[in-house]
Amino acid sequence: MIRKNVNSLVVALLIIAAASSPLRAADPPKAAKAKPLNGNGTPATLNWRNYGNDLQNRRYQDVDQINTTNAGSLKVAWVFHTGVLDQFATLQTSPIVIGGTMYVTDGHDDVFALDAATGVQRWAYKPLDTGDLAPLETLPLCCGRNNRGVAVGDGKVFYGRMDATAVALNATTGAVIWKHALASPSGGYSITMAPQFVTTTMHPKGLLIISLAGAEFEARGQVFALDAHTGDTLWHTFTTQDPKTWGGNAFLHGGAMVWNTPSIDISLGLVYINTGNPAPDLLGQNRPGDNHFSDSLVALDLNTGNIIWFFQEVHHDLWDYDASQTTVLFDVTRNGKTLPAIGHCGKTGNYYILDRRNGNPIFPVTEVPVPTTPAFQNPSPTQPLSSVGHLTPLTFVKPNDSGVPSAPVYTPPQETEFIIQPGAQGGCEWPAAAFSPRTHFVYYGARYQPTTFQSAPNNTSTFTLPGQDPPVSLGSAFARGVPGTNPFGIFGATNVNTGEVAWSINTPQPATSGLVVAGDVLFFGETNGLFHGVNASTGEMLFTFNAPSQIANAGGAAAGPIAYVVNGKEFVANAFGGNALDRFVGQSSPVGDAIIAFTLP
């Protein structure tokens, strides 16, 4: 495994910057001029049609105009400002680009259509400004004001609002076509995920797969398939089932929300969701059992919503260990056989590679003994451990200045406060992973960010995030960030055929950015506002752009970058607005409202 440190590259980057600033027009290397976008020549348009570009969530674009020889010459092509500069908001949108139009959202549930070549606004839908959306401080939002993006299809733009309402807009004008409340915010429900649009033989006009957030308010996880044409519900699946694994009726308010975009295998007719923590979050006293189907990968029948198989990453979760990161579909060649696989990293930091037909591990998973006291927490005696190489440090907490004693991972919260790694933010958080069929590597970000835990029998502690009225019930008191523990991030690549980490890069802050692979170049950001391009094969640093220092009202890079082509020119775009939760725990994540597109001079 190759490990690098971004800080050690500063001097080299300064030298590169002096020779060709990302903002200054410079002649690309001669080798790049002769290299076409792909083997078929130079297409006029390459869309970014789905959240992950394809339904497999691979976040890969087969394009080579920007490549390892010229990525260092990238410059800003255009900047669009959403107008939302809100310290309680997060800008995690991943744009959709179709036919030269880009669709983005912001932390106030605004939707914008932009010219993807120039950034000029074509239309905007702003429900808060028109009074169609309740004041944001009154909505049940545990972790900041946020919307991760839209889906586009059938001439419509679809998204979910923070008031748990699904909306379809005319893709050309932004006019509302239909609008349906899927649940009530008074029940703790919201929507922050980017939905998925898919057409099938049974539904040629399309299905919209969308789901609810709200576990921190002891809501019950639910996934919907809506008729994309009318908004009518075609199927509706609860993610907390199997009462015998919940000790009675605890499953009726058991969490296990789906707050990230699913992947889909059309040939198998399966939708793959990843679920969050059970509720109440850190108190297991009244929910004995494994708590199905929380913290799990779950395969649903695309046409019925029936559960086909599931794989649970954490049994009876007591640590907020959501299976949070988006799933990725790829093929694995192992022992001479090619197998259809699904890959995932949750907050435990384990990376799992399963057969996506049945959920069986392709790389072995072992149930290992873990601490089982105090008994009031009803802890599971074992937890799964993957044999796939992991980017996350899965170790005891390093020596630090917090003054809090450390404990082994999976130690149940108890009266005595302790600190463990991974903490409540992972491991792997929500940011989307990527996969390249060229390298057969899966790419993702991870964290060293220990967390303190403390609880007691019948604990009903709550906390309220700044800017929100409804308190969050956790059944425990804990700190998401602990001063003196020196957290950091890791971005890297794992070879899916061998299960080994190919390379990794340390960053000064925990990873809070999705990734995109454009040909041979991998792009990702940092919540402090840096945006990087590296060689996808080796991790060699090729490009760094400090957005807050060069663009007015550009914030942290805590979103999902994309790559696309308009009029034969390749662009890489990312949102720079920062992360409210990172600010809440003391990380540097500047507030911003900028969507920035980069291209070659």
C-alpha positions in Angstrom: 0.0 0.0 0.0 1.2 3.5 -0.9 0.4 6.2 1.6 0.9 9.9 0.9 0.3 13.0 2.9 -1.2 16.2 1.2 0.8 18.4 3.5 4.1 17.0 2.2 3.1 18.0 -1.3 2.6 21.7 -0.5 6.1 22.8 -1.8 5.7 20.8 -5.0 2.2 22.3 -5.5 3.5 25.8 -5.0 6.1 25.2 -7.7 3.5 23.9 -10.1 1.2 26.8 -9.3 3.9 29.3 -10.1 4.3 27.7 -13.5 0.6 27.4 -14.3 -2.0 28.8 -12.0 -5.4 27.0 -12.2 -6.9 30.4 -12.9 -4.4 31.4 -15.7 -4.8 30.4 -19.3 -1.9 28.1 -20.2 -1.1 26.0 -23.2 -1.9 22.3 -22.5 0.9 19.8 -23.1 1.2 18.8 -26.7 0.4 15.2 -25.9 -3.0 16.2 -24.6 -3.9 18.0 -27.9 -3.7 14.7 -29.8 -5.7 12.6 -27.3 -9.4 12.4 -28.1 -12.1 12.3 -25.4 -12.5 8.6 -25.9 -11.8 5.9 -28.5 -14.7 7.0 -30.7 -13.5 10.6 -31.2 -14.8 13.7 -29.6 -18.6 13.6 -28.7 -20.5 16.9 -28.6 -22.2 15.9 -25.4 -21.6 13.5 -22.5 -24.4 13.8 -19.9 -24.3 13.1 -16.2 -27.8 11.6 -16.1 -28.0 10.0 -12.6 -26.7 10.8 -9.2 -23.8 8.4 -9.8 -23.9 9.0 -13.6 -25.2 5.5 -14.1 -27.7 3.5 -12.1 -24.7 1.5 -10.7 -23.6 4.6 -8.7 -20.1 4.3 -10.2 -19.5 8.0 -10.6 -17.3 7.3 -13.6 -17.1 9.2 -16.9 -15.3 7.6 -19.9 -13.6 10.8 -21.1 -10.0 11.8 -21.6 -9.8 15.4 -22.7 -8.7 16.2 -19.1 -6.0 13.6 -18.3 -2.9 13.0 -16.2 -0.7 15.1 -18.5 -2.8 18.3 -18.4 -5.0 18.2 -15.3 -2.6 20.6 -13.6 -3.6 23.3 -16.2 -7.3 23.3 -15.2 -8.9 26.7 -14.8 -12.3 28.0 -13.6 -14.7 28.0 -16.5 -17.7 29.6 -14.6 -19.1 30.2 -11.2 -22.8 30.2 -10.1 -23.9 31.5 -6.7 -27.1 30.1 -5.2 -27.5 33.1 -2.9 -27.8 31.0 0.2 -25.1 31.9 2.8 -26.5 30.2 5.8 -24.2 28.8 8.6 -26.8 26.2 9.4 -27.0 24.9 5.8 -24.9 22.4 3.9 -24.2 22.3 0.2 -23.8 18.6 -0.7 -25.6 18.7 -4.1 -24.4 16.5 -6.9 -25.4 18.1 -10.2 -27.3 16.4 -13.0 -26.4 17.4 -16.6 -28.6 16.5 -19.6 -28.4 18.0 -23.0 -26.3 21.0 -21.9 -28.5 21.9 -18.9 -27.3 21.4 -15.3 -29.7 20.9 -12.4 -28.6 21.6 -8.8 -30.1 22.1 -5.4 -29.0 24.0 -2.2 -29.5 23.8 1.5 -32.8 25.8 1.4 -34.4 23.3 -1.0 -34.0 25.6 -4.0 -33.6 24.0 -7.5 -31.7 25.7 -10.3 -31.4 25.0 -14.0 -28.2 26.3 -15.4 -26.5 26.4 -18.8 -23.8 23.7 -18.2 -21.3 25.5 -20.5 -21.6 29.0 -19.0 -23.3 28.7 -15.6 -26.1 31.1 -16.6 -29.3 30.5 -14.8 -32.3 29.3 -16.9 -34.9 29.0 -14.2 -35.2 28.6 -10.4 -37.7 27.0 -8.1 -37.6 28.5 -4.5 -40.4 27.1 -2.3 -39.2 28.9 0.8 -39.4 32.3 -0.9 -43.0 31.6 -2.1 -44.2 30.4 1.3 -44.7 26.8 0.0 -42.1 25.4 2.4 -42.4 25.9 6.2 -39.7 27.9 8.0 -36.6 25.7 8.1 -36.0 26.1 11.8 -39.4 24.4 12.5 -38.5 21.2 10.5 -37.0 18.1 12.1 -33.5 18.3 10.7 -30.9 16.5 12.8 -27.8 17.4 10.9 -28.2 20.7 9.0 -30.3 22.1 6.2 -29.5 20.0 3.3 -30.6 18.6 -0.1 -28.3 16.3 -2.0 -29.8 16.7 -5.5 -32.4 15.9 -8.0 -33.3 13.1 -10.5 -34.3 13.9 -14.1 -36.4 11.9 -16.5 -39.6 11.9 -18.6 -39.2 15.7 -19.1 -39.3 16.3 -15.4 -36.9 17.3 -12.5 -37.7 15.3 -9.3 -36.6 16.0 -5.8 -37.5 15.6 -2.2 -37.9 18.6 0.2 -37.0 18.9 3.8 -40.8 18.8 4.7 -41.0 15.2 3.4 -42.6 16.2 0.2 -41.7 14.9 -3.3 -42.0 17.4 -6.2 -41.9 17.1 -10.0 -40.9 20.2 -12.0 -41.1 20.8 -15.7 -37.4 20.4 -16.8 -37.7 23.2 -19.3 -39.6 25.8 -17.3 -39.3 24.8 -13.6 -43.1 24.8 -13.2 -44.6 22.4 -10.7 -46.2 19.4 -12.4 -47.1 17.4 -9.3 -46.3 17.5 -5.5 -47.0 14.8 -2.9 -46.4 14.8 0.8 -45.0 11.3 1.7 -45.1 11.9 5.4 -45.6 14.6 8.0 -42.7 16.6 9.5 -44.6 16.4 12.8 -43.7 12.7 12.8 -40.0 13.5 12.6 -39.8 13.0 8.8 -37.8 14.8 6.2 -36.2 14.1 2.8 -32.5 15.0 2.2 -31.5 12.3 -0.3 -31.2 12.7 -4.1 -33.9 10.3 -5.6 -33.3 7.8 -8.4 -35.2 7.8 -11.7 -35.4 4.5 -13.6 -37.5 3.1 -16.5 -38.7 -0.5 -16.7 -40.7 -2.6 -19.1 -43.6 -2.3 -16.6 -43.1 1.4 -16.1 -41.8 3.0 -19.4 -42.5 6.5 -18.2 -40.4 5.8 -15.1 -40.3 5.0 -11.4 -39.0 7.5 -8.8 -37.2 5.8 -5.9 -37.2 8.1 -2.9 -37.0 7.7 0.9 -37.3 9.5 4.2 -34.9 10.7 6.9 -35.7 11.1 10.6 -34.2 8.3 12.8 -33.0 10.8 15.3 -36.6 11.7 15.9 -37.6 8.0 16.3 -39.4 7.9 12.9 -39.7 4.7 11.0 -37.7 4.1 7.8 -39.6 4.0 4.6 -38.8 3.7 0.9 -41.3 4.6 -1.9 -41.5 3.9 -5.6 -43.6 6.7 -7.2 -45.1 6.8 -10.7 -42.9 9.4 -12.3 -45.7 10.6 -14.5 -48.3 11.2 -11.8 -46.5 11.0 -8.4 -48.8 8.1 -7.3 -47.3 5.6 -4.9 -46.7 2.2 -6.6 -45.1 0.5 -3.7 -44.0 1.4 -0.2 -41.6 -0.6 2.0 -40.8 -0.2 5.7 -37.1 -0.8 6.6 -37.9 -1.8 10.2 -39.5 -5.2 10.1 -39.3 -8.6 11.8 -40.6 -7.7 15.3 -38.8 -10.6 17.0 -35.5 -8.8 16.3 -36.8 -5.6 18.1 -38.3 -6.9 21.3 -42.0 -6.1 20.7 -43.2 -2.9 19.0 -39.9 -1.0 19.1 -39.7 -1.5 15.3 -42.7 0.8 14.8 -40.4 3.8 15.6 -37.1 2.1 14.9 -35.3 4.4 12.5 -33.2 2.6 9.8 -33.8 5.5 7.4 -32.5 5.5 3.8 -30.9 8.9 3.4 -28.7 8.3 0.4 -29.3 7.4 -3.3 -29.8 3.7 -4.0 -28.1 1.8 -6.8 -30.1 -0.3 -9.3 -29.4 -3.5 -11.3 -32.0 -3.5 -14.1 -31.0 -7.0 -15.3 -31.7 -8.5 -11.9 -34.6 -6.2 -11.2 -33.2 -5.1 -7.8 -32.8 -1.8 -6.0 -30.0 -1.7 -3.4 -30.6 0.5 -0.4 -28.3 1.2 2.6 -30.0 1.9 5.9 -29.2 4.0 8.9 -29.1 3.5 12.7 -31.9 2.1 14.8 -33.8 4.4 17.1 -33.3 5.6 19.8 -29.8 6.1 18.5 -27.5 5.1 21.4 -29.8 3.4 23.9 -30.7 -0.2 23.2 -32.5 -0.9 26.4 -36.0 -1.2 24.9 -35.1 -2.7 21.5 -33.4 -6.1 22.3 -32.2 -8.1 19.3 -30.4 -7.4 16.0 -32.9 -4.8 15.0 -33.6 -5.7 11.3 -33.1 -4.1 8.9 -31.0 -1.2 10.4 -27.4 -0.6 9.4 -27.8 -2.9 6.5 -27.6 -3.4 2.7 -31.0 -4.4 1.5 -32.0 -5.6 -2.0 -35.6 -4.8 -2.9 -37.6 -6.1 -5.9 -37.7 -3.1 -8.3 -41.3 -3.8 -9.2 -42.8 -4.7 -5.8 -40.5 -3.3 -3.1 -40.4 -6.8 -1.5 -37.2 -7.5 0.4 -35.1 -10.1 -1.5 -32.0 -10.2 0.7 -30.2 -8.2 3.3 -26.7 -8.0 4.9 -26.4 -6.3 8.3 -23.2 -4.4 9.0 -23.9 -3.7 12.7 -26.1 -5.8 14.9 -28.1 -3.9 17.5 -26.3 -0.6 16.8 -25.4 1.6 19.9 -22.9 3.9 18.2 -24.7 5.7 15.3 -22.9 3.4 12.9 -25.2 3.9 9.8 -24.5 2.0 6.6 -24.4 5.5 5.2 -22.2 5.7 2.1 -23.9 5.1 -1.3 -23.6 1.5 -2.6 -21.6 0.9 -5.8 -22.2 -2.0 -8.3 -19.2 -3.5 -10.2 -18.0 -6.9 -11.3 -15.3 -8.8 -9.5 -12.9 -11.4 -11.0 -11.9 -13.9 -8.4 -10.7 -17.5 -8.6 -11.2 -17.4 -12.4 -14.8 -16.3 -12.1 -16.5 -13.0 -12.8 -19.2 -12.2 -10.2 -21.7 -9.4 -10.1 -20.8 -7.5 -6.9 -21.9 -4.6 -4.7 -19.4 -2.6 -2.6 -20.0 -0.6 0.5 -18.3 1.1 3.4 -20.3 2.2 6.4 -19.5 4.1 9.6 -17.7 1.1 11.0 -15.0 1.6 8.4 -15.3 -1.9 7.1 -15.5 -2.3 3.3 -17.8 -5.1 2.2 -17.9 -6.7 -1.2 -20.9 -9.0 -1.7 -22.5 -10.9 -4.5 -25.3 -8.6 -5.5 -27.6 -11.5 -6.5 -27.9 -12.9 -3.0 -25.9 -10.8 -0.5 -23.3 -13.5 0.1 -19.8 -12.1 0.9 -17.3 -12.5 -2.0 -14.5 -11.7 0.4 -14.9 -13.5 3.8 -16.7 -11.8 6.7 -16.1 -13.1 10.2 -18.3 -12.6 13.3 -15.9 -11.5 16.1 -16.6 -11.3 19.8 -17.1 -7.7 21.2 -17.7 -6.3 24.7 -21.1 -7.2 26.2 -21.5 -5.0 29.3 -23.4 -3.2 30.6 -26.3 -5.7 30.2 -29.0 -3.0 30.1 -27.9 -2.1 26.6 -28.7 -5.6 25.3 -25.5 -5.6 23.3 -24.8 -8.2 20.5 -22.1 -10.6 21.5 -20.5 -10.4 18.0 -20.1 -8.0 15.1 -19.0 -8.6 11.5 -15.4 -8.0 10.3 -14.6 -7.8 6.6 -11.4 -9.2 5.2 -11.3 -6.5 2.5 -8.6 -3.9 3.1 -9.8 -0.8 4.9 -8.9 2.9 4.6 -10.3 3.7 8.1 -8.0 3.3 11.1 -9.8 0.5 13.0 -7.6 0.7 16.1 -7.7 1.9 19.7 -7.8 5.7 19.9 -4.3 7.2 19.5 -2.8 9.1 22.5 -4.6 12.4 22.7 -5.2 15.4 24.9 -9.0 14.9 25.5 -8.6 13.5 29.0 -11.2 10.8 28.2 -10.2 7.1 28.6 -10.4 5.0 25.4 -12.2 1.8 25.0 -12.3 -1.0 22.3 -14.6 -0.4 19.4 -18.2 -1.7 20.0 -18.0 -1.0 23.7 -21.6 -0.2 24.7 -22.3 3.3 26.0 -22.5 3.3 29.8 -22.4 5.6 32.9 -18.6 6.1 32.5 -17.7 8.3 29.6 -15.2 6.8 27.1 -13.9 7.5 23.6 -13.7 5.1 20.7 -12.6 5.0 17.0 -14.5 4.9 14.6 -16.7 7.5 16.2 -20.3 8.5 15.5 -19.3 10.1 12.2 -17.4 7.1 11.0 -15.5 5.5 9.4 -17.2 6.2 6.2 -19.9 8.9 6.2 -22.4 9.8 3.5 -20.0 11.0 0.7 -20.4 8.9 -2.5 -17.7 6.5 -3.6 -16.6 5.9 -7.2 -15.4 3.0 -9.3 -13.3 2.8 -12.5 -13.6 -0.1 -14.9 -10.1 0.9 -16.1 -8.3 0.3 -12.9 -10.9 -2.0 -11.2 -10.4 0.2 -8.1 -13.2 1.5 -5.9 -12.4 5.0 -4.5 -13.8 6.6 -1.3 -13.0 8.8 1.7 -12.7 7.8 5.3 -12.1 9.3 8.7 -10.1 9.1 11.9 -12.4 11.0 14.2 -12.9 9.5 17.7 -16.1 10.2 19.6 -17.1 10.1 23.3 -20.0 8.1 24.5 -22.0 8.0 27.7 -25.4 6.7 28.7 -27.5 5.2 31.5 -30.6 3.2 31.9 -33.8 5.0 30.8 -31.7 7.9 29.4 -33.9 10.4 27.5 -31.2 13.0 26.8 -31.8 15.3 23.8 -29.8 18.0 22.1 -30.7 20.8 19.7 -28.5 21.8 16.8 -28.0 25.5 16.2 -30.7 27.0 14.0 -33.2 24.2 14.8 -36.2 24.2 17.2 -37.0 20.5 17.4 -34.7 18.7 19.8 -32.9 15.5 18.7 -33.5 12.5 21.0 -30.5 10.2 21.1 -31.1 8.3 24.3 -27.6 9.3 25.2 -25.3 12.3 25.6 -22.2 12.3 23.3 -19.9 14.6 21.6 -19.4 14.2 17.8 -16.1 16.0 17.9 -13.6 15.7 20.7 -10.9 18.5 21.0 -7.4 17.2 21.3 -7.9 14.0 19.3 -6.3 15.3 16.1 -8.8 13.9 13.6 -7.8 13.5 9.9 -9.1 12.1 6.6 -8.1 9.4 4.2 -8.9 9.2 0.5 -7.8 6.1 -1.4 -8.4 3.2 -3.7 -9.1 -0.5 -3.2 -8.6 -3.2 -5.9 -11.9 -5.0 -6.0 -10.3 -8.1 -7.5 -7.8 -8.6 -4.7 -9.5 -6.7 -1.8 -6.2 -4.9 -1.1 -5.8 -1.1 -0.7 -3.9 0.2 -3.7 -3.0 3.6 -2.5 -4.2 6.3 0.0 -3.7 10.0 0.8 -4.1 11.6 4.2 -5.8 15.0 4.4 -5.8 17.3 7.4 -9.6 17.0 7.9 -12.0 14.0 8.0 -13.3 13.1 4.5 -16.6 14.9 3.7 -16.5 14.8 -0.1 -17.8 12.5 -2.8 -15.5 11.5 -5.7 -15.6 11.3 -9.5 -13.4 9.4 -11.9 -13.0 11.2 -15.3 -10.9 8.9 -17.4 -7.6 8.5 -15.6 -8.1 11.4 -13.1 -9.9 11.2 -9.8 -11.4 14.3 -8.2 -12.4 15.0 -4.6 -12.5 17.9 -2.2 -11.9 18.8 1.5 -14.3 20.6 3.8 -11.8 23.4 4.1 -12.4 24.3 0.5 -9.5 22.6 -1.3 -10.3 20.6 -4.4 -7.9 18.0 -5.8 -7.3 15.9 -8.9 -5.1 12.9 -8.7 -3.9 10.1 -10.9 -6.5 7.4 -10.4 -4.0 4.6 -10.7 -1.4 5.9 -8.3 -2.8 8.7 -6.2 -0.2 11.1 -7.5 -1.4 14.7 -7.0 -2.0 16.5 -10.2 -4.2 19.5 -9.4 -5.2 21.5 -6.3 -7.5 24.5 -6.2 -8.2 26.6 -3.0 -11.7 27.8 -3.7 -12.3 30.1 -0.7 -9.1 31.9 -1.4 -9.8 32.6 -5.0 -13.6 32.8 -5.4 -15.9 35.1 -3.5 -18.4 33.2 -1.3 -16.9 29.8 -2.1 -16.9 27.5 0.9 -16.0 24.0 1.9 -15.8 21.3 -0.8 -18.3 18.9 0.8 -20.3 17.8 -2.2 -20.4 15.3 -5.0 -18.2 16.3 -8.0 -19.2 15.3 -11.6 -17.7 15.3 -15.1 -19.5 16.0 -18.4 -19.0 17.3 -21.9 -20.9 20.2 -23.7 -20.0 21.3 -27.2 -17.0 19.0 -27.3 -15.5 20.5 -24.1 -15.0 18.6 -20.9 -16.0 20.1 -17.6 -15.6 19.0 -13.9 -18.0 20.7 -11.5 -18.4 20.8 -7.8 -20.3 22.7 -5.1 -18.4 24.7 -2.6 -20.7 25.6 0.4 -19.3 23.6 3.3 -21.0 21.3 5.9 -23.0 22.6 8.8 -22.3 19.5 10.9 -18.5 19.9 10.4 -18.9 23.6 11.6 -20.9 22.4 14.6 -18.1 20.1 15.7 -15.3 22.7 15.2 -13.9 21.6 11.8 -13.0 24.3 9.2 -15.8 24.3 6.7 -16.4 27.8 5.3 -19.9 28.9 4.5 -20.4 29.4 0.7 -22.9 29.2 -2.1 -20.7 28.5 -5.2 -21.1 25.9 -7.9 -17.8 26.0 -9.8 -17.0 24.3 -13.1 -13.4 23.7 -14.3 -12.1 23.1 -17.8 -8.9 23.2 -19.8 -7.7 26.6 -21.2 
